[in-house]
Amino acid sequence: MRAQVAIIGAGPAGLLLGQLLYKAGIDAVILEQRTPEYVLGRIRAGVLEQGTVDILDLAGVGGRLHSQAMTHDGVEIGASGQRRRIPFKELVGKVVTVYGQTEVTRDLMDARAACGAPSIYEAESVELHDITTARPWVTFVHKGVKQRLDCDFIAGCDGYHGVSRRSIPAEALSVFERTYPFGWLGVLADVPPAWDELIYADSERGFALASMRSETRVRCYVQCSLDDKVENWSDEQFWAEFKRRVGDDVAARMTTGPSIEKSIAPLRSFVAEPMRYGQLFLAGDAAHIVPPTGAKGLNLAASDVFYLYEALTGYYKNDSRAALDQYSDRALRRVWQAVRFSWWMTSLLHRFPNEDPFFGRIRGSELEYLFKSDAAQRTLAENYVGLPL
């Protein structure tokens, strides 16, 4: 089997790259370890930057998004019994789009199926070979048969636990990591949101986030201990705790219901650099993880994919390797800006275990400054809606 590009991973990053390359006439095969149903069942992000929406439009998969998604002109930040709205459109002239990652993945899967481009699911025992040479190749086992895929380039879009980053020698990577001493307990439920825009709430009991996926589905979170377990939380206990943190006015008008999905996610910042090794290019969670506080994970994956798409089209259409050689530096500049913003949002809105009074005072002063300063609100808005590609 032969393709110009082998894409490892059929999450949104791999599927988006595959669709962009297909539109550009570049041959790519996607290999995915899991089943399509498993990939679609993963509950992830739901806030898209305008740049991400533009990239989805470029890939030709924005139709359902534009008919069903919600646009938000701002968010609310709550602390010390008060809330302040940060008006994105007024401050920086941009908005964000609320559309679940599951729906993005579904649209990309449908588009790839419609165009007939190959995606091989349940590709087991994937291994990358000769990635520092001009002729890399990939082996995998599908339905009990070992197969070989020869290619020019490999795109590692297979996430934090995937084979792509692990195929790079440890001495060739620099890893930067920060693990936060808490997680998010998240609940997905089919009830109408009692809020028009996302609410980020700091309280003495810990952080809470009121989010949504549609006009009839909410995604809500509370900060919890890393030692906590999902089975310790009934739906009733979750909603009671969420109401205590999000604010009395919101709690009073909320409708609650049974959870569709409930999970605990640890929070971490992680960056591996460079994002290129030979003919292997990392994109998305294979190269970096950010806390969900800043709504940057899926958006960073999209920008990585866009840069890689531009680099590959430059090579195949113009016989230029310049953008391929610049890919890692270009992507990492945006990655580190998002890591900084996500770290700042996380530090601002969470109560850290055993934090001293000084840290608490600093956080309180930071929130007070944010509430009163147009410049501080503009900085938050500029980063939240997404820095330019």
C-alpha positions in Angstrom: 0.0 0.0 0.0 1.3 3.5 -0.9 0.2 7.0 0.0 1.8 10.4 -0.1 0.9 11.0 3.6 0.2 8.5 6.3 -2.0 9.9 9.0 -1.9 8.2 12.4 -5.1 8.7 14.3 -8.7 9.4 13.2 -9.7 12.0 15.9 -10.6 15.5 14.7 -6.9 16.4 14.0 -6.3 13.4 11.7 -9.7 13.6 10.0 -9.4 17.3 9.4 -5.9 17.0 7.9 -7.1 14.1 5.7 -10.0 16.2 4.4 -7.8 19.3 3.7 -5.3 17.1 1.9 -8.1 15.4 -0.1 -9.4 18.9 -1.2 -5.8 19.7 -2.3 -5.5 16.5 -4.3 -2.9 15.0 -1.9 -3.3 11.2 -1.3 -3.5 10.3 2.4 -4.5 7.1 4.3 -5.7 7.4 7.9 -4.9 4.6 10.4 -6.9 4.4 13.6 -6.5 1.9 16.4 -10.1 2.2 17.7 -13.5 1.7 16.1 -15.5 4.6 14.6 -18.1 4.2 17.3 -15.4 4.5 20.0 -14.0 7.7 18.4 -17.4 9.3 18.2 -18.2 8.3 21.8 -15.4 10.5 23.2 -16.8 13.6 24.9 -14.5 16.5 24.5 -14.4 20.2 23.9 -17.2 22.4 22.5 -15.9 26.0 22.1 -14.4 26.8 18.7 -12.3 29.8 17.8 -13.2 31.7 14.6 -10.0 30.5 13.1 -11.0 26.9 13.7 -14.4 27.5 12.0 -12.6 29.0 9.0 -10.4 25.9 8.7 -13.5 23.6 8.9 -15.0 25.7 6.1 -11.8 25.4 4.1 -12.1 21.6 4.5 -15.7 21.8 3.2 -17.3 20.5 6.4 -18.9 23.6 7.9 -22.4 23.2 6.6 -24.1 21.6 9.6 -22.0 23.7 12.0 -23.4 26.9 10.5 -26.9 25.7 10.7 -26.9 24.2 14.2 -24.1 25.8 16.2 -24.5 28.7 18.6 -22.3 31.8 18.6 -21.3 33.5 21.9 -20.3 37.2 22.1 -18.7 36.7 25.5 -18.4 34.8 28.8 -19.1 35.5 32.4 -16.6 35.3 35.2 -17.9 34.8 38.7 -16.1 35.4 42.0 -16.9 36.5 45.5 -20.6 36.6 44.9 -20.4 38.8 41.8 -20.1 38.1 38.0 -18.6 40.1 35.3 -19.4 39.6 31.6 -16.4 39.8 29.2 -17.9 41.1 25.9 -15.7 39.6 23.2 -17.3 41.2 20.2 -17.3 44.6 21.8 -13.7 44.4 23.0 -12.0 42.6 20.0 -14.6 42.2 17.3 -14.7 38.4 17.4 -17.0 35.7 18.8 -16.7 32.0 19.6 -18.8 29.1 18.3 -20.3 26.5 20.6 -20.3 23.1 18.7 -19.3 19.9 20.3 -16.1 18.1 19.3 -18.2 14.9 18.7 -20.2 16.8 16.1 -17.0 18.1 14.4 -15.7 14.5 14.3 -19.0 13.2 12.9 -19.0 15.9 10.1 -15.4 15.0 9.2 -16.2 11.2 9.2 -19.2 11.7 7.0 -17.2 13.9 4.6 -14.4 11.3 4.3 -16.9 8.5 3.7 -18.6 10.6 1.0 -15.3 11.2 -0.9 -14.2 7.6 -0.6 -10.8 8.4 0.9 -9.4 5.5 2.9 -9.6 5.3 6.7 -8.6 2.0 8.2 -10.1 1.5 11.7 -9.0 -1.1 14.2 -5.5 -0.9 12.8 -3.5 -2.6 15.6 0.2 -2.8 16.5 1.0 0.3 14.4 4.8 0.9 14.1 6.7 3.7 12.3 9.8 2.9 10.4 12.7 4.8 8.8 11.2 8.1 9.8 14.5 10.0 9.4 14.9 8.8 5.8 13.2 10.0 2.6 11.2 6.7 2.5 9.4 6.2 5.8 6.9 3.4 6.1 4.3 2.2 8.6 3.3 -1.4 9.5 0.0 -2.3 11.2 -2.2 -5.3 11.7 -5.8 -5.2 10.4 -8.2 -8.1 10.8 -5.3 -10.4 11.7 -3.2 -9.5 8.7 0.0 -7.5 8.9 0.2 -4.8 6.3 2.7 -2.2 5.2 2.0 1.4 4.1 4.8 3.3 2.3 4.7 7.1 2.3 6.5 10.4 1.9 5.5 11.8 5.3 3.8 10.7 8.5 1.4 12.9 10.4 1.2 11.9 14.1 -2.3 12.8 15.1 -2.9 9.9 17.6 -3.0 11.8 20.9 -1.0 11.8 24.1 -0.9 8.0 24.4 -0.3 7.3 20.7 2.7 5.6 19.0 3.8 8.7 17.1 5.5 10.7 19.8 6.8 7.5 21.4 8.6 6.7 18.1 10.9 9.7 18.6 14.0 9.0 20.6 13.8 10.5 24.1 17.1 12.3 23.6 15.6 14.1 20.6 12.6 15.6 22.6 12.4 18.3 25.2 9.3 17.8 27.4 7.7 20.5 29.5 5.0 19.5 31.9 2.9 20.9 34.8 0.4 18.6 36.6 -2.4 20.4 38.5 -3.4 19.1 41.9 -7.1 18.7 41.0 -9.4 17.5 38.2 -12.7 18.3 36.7 -15.8 16.2 37.3 -18.0 16.7 34.2 -21.6 15.8 33.5 -23.4 15.8 30.2 -27.2 16.1 30.4 -30.1 16.7 28.1 -31.6 19.7 29.9 -31.9 23.3 28.6 -29.1 25.6 29.8 -30.1 28.3 32.3 -27.4 30.6 31.0 -26.9 32.3 27.6 -23.1 32.1 27.6 -20.5 30.1 29.5 -20.0 30.9 33.2 -16.7 30.4 34.8 -17.2 30.5 38.6 -14.6 30.7 41.4 -16.0 30.0 44.8 -14.8 29.0 48.2 -15.9 25.5 47.5 -13.9 25.4 44.3 -14.3 26.0 40.6 -17.4 25.4 38.4 -18.1 25.8 34.7 -21.5 26.1 33.2 -21.2 25.2 29.6 -23.5 23.8 26.9 -23.5 21.8 23.6 -26.9 23.0 22.3 -30.1 24.7 23.4 -31.2 21.4 24.9 -27.9 19.9 26.2 -25.5 21.1 28.9 -22.0 20.2 29.9 -21.2 21.2 33.5 -18.1 20.8 35.6 -16.9 21.1 39.2 -13.4 21.0 40.5 -12.6 17.9 42.4 -9.8 16.0 44.0 -7.5 13.8 41.9 -8.3 11.0 44.3 -12.1 11.3 43.7 -14.0 8.7 41.8 -17.1 9.1 39.5 -18.9 6.4 41.5 -18.7 8.7 44.6 -21.0 11.2 42.8 -24.7 10.6 42.2 -26.4 12.9 39.7 -28.2 14.5 42.7 -24.9 15.2 44.5 -23.3 16.7 41.4 -26.2 19.1 40.7 -26.4 20.2 44.4 -22.6 20.9 44.4 -22.7 22.7 41.1 -25.5 24.9 42.2 -23.6 25.9 45.4 -20.7 27.1 43.2 -22.3 28.6 40.2 -24.4 31.3 42.0 -27.8 31.5 43.6 -29.5 33.3 40.6 -28.4 30.7 38.1 -29.2 27.8 40.5 -32.7 29.1 41.0 -33.6 28.9 37.4 -31.8 25.6 36.5 -33.4 22.4 35.3 -31.5 19.3 36.2 -31.8 15.8 34.8 -30.0 12.4 34.6 -26.5 12.4 33.2 -25.7 11.0 29.8 -22.0 10.8 30.6 -20.0 11.5 33.7 -16.3 11.5 34.0 -13.3 13.0 35.9 -10.5 14.5 33.8 -7.1 15.4 35.4 -5.7 18.8 34.4 -2.2 19.2 33.0 0.0 21.3 30.8 2.3 19.3 28.5 4.5 20.3 25.5 6.9 18.1 23.6 9.2 19.9 21.2 10.2 19.9 18.4 7.0 18.8 16.7 9.0 17.4 13.8 11.4 14.5 13.7 12.6 13.6 10.2 9.5 12.9 8.1 7.3 12.6 11.2 5.2 15.6 12.1 3.2 15.7 15.4 -0.1 17.5 15.6 -2.7 18.0 18.4 -2.5 16.1 21.6 0.4 14.0 20.4 2.5 17.1 21.0 0.7 19.1 23.6 -2.0 19.1 26.3 -3.6 22.1 27.9 -6.1 22.4 30.8 -9.6 22.8 29.4 -10.0 26.1 31.3 -9.0 28.2 28.3 -10.9 26.1 25.7 -7.8 25.7 23.6 -7.2 21.9 23.1 -9.2 21.3 19.9 -8.4 24.8 18.6 -4.7 24.1 18.9 -5.1 20.8 17.1 -6.8 22.7 14.2 -4.1 25.3 13.9 -1.4 22.6 13.9 -3.3 20.8 11.1 -3.6 24.1 9.2 0.1 24.8 9.4 0.9 21.2 8.3 -1.6 21.3 5.5 0.1 24.5 4.2 3.5 22.9 4.5 2.5 19.8 2.6 0.7 21.7 -0.1 3.8 23.9 -0.5 5.9 20.8 -1.0 3.6 19.0 -3.4 2.4 22.0 -5.4 5.4 24.3 -5.4 8.3 21.8 -4.7 9.2 23.8 -1.6 10.3 22.4 1.7 10.4 25.8 3.5 7.1 25.5 5.3 7.9 21.9 6.3 11.2 23.1 7.8 9.3 25.9 9.6 6.4 23.8 10.8 7.6 23.1 14.3 8.7 26.6 15.2 5.5 28.1 13.7 3.2 25.7 15.6 5.0 26.0 18.9 4.8 29.8 18.9 1.0 29.4 19.0 1.1 26.4 21.3 3.0 28.3 24.0 0.7 31.3 23.9 -2.2 28.9 24.5 -0.4 27.1 27.2 0.3 30.4 29.0 -3.3 31.5 28.7 -4.7 28.2 29.9 -2.3 28.2 32.8 -3.4 31.7 33.7 -7.1 30.9 33.6 -6.6 27.8 35.6 -4.5 29.6 38.3 -7.0 32.4 38.4 -10.2 30.4 38.9 -9.2 27.3 41.0 -8.6 26.8 44.7 -5.3 25.0 45.1 -4.9 22.5 47.9 -2.9 23.9 50.9 -2.6 27.3 49.2 -1.2 30.0 51.5 -3.0 33.2 52.3 -0.6 35.2 50.0 -1.7 33.2 47.0 -5.3 33.6 47.8 -4.9 37.4 48.1 -3.1 37.5 44.8 -5.8 35.6 43.1 -8.5 37.9 44.6 -6.6 41.0 43.5 -6.2 39.6 40.0 -9.9 39.0 39.7 -10.7 42.4 41.1 -8.4 43.9 38.4 -10.0 41.9 35.7 -13.5 43.1 36.7 -12.4 46.7 36.7 -9.9 47.0 33.9 -10.9 47.3 30.2 -7.3 46.4 29.3 -7.4 43.2 31.3 -10.7 42.2 29.8 -9.4 42.9 26.3 -6.4 40.7 27.0 -8.6 37.8 28.1 -11.0 38.3 25.2 -8.1 38.4 22.6 -6.7 35.1 23.9 -10.1 33.4 24.4 -11.4 34.0 20.9 -8.0 32.9 19.5 -4.8 34.6 18.5 -4.3 35.0 14.7 -3.2 32.0 12.7 
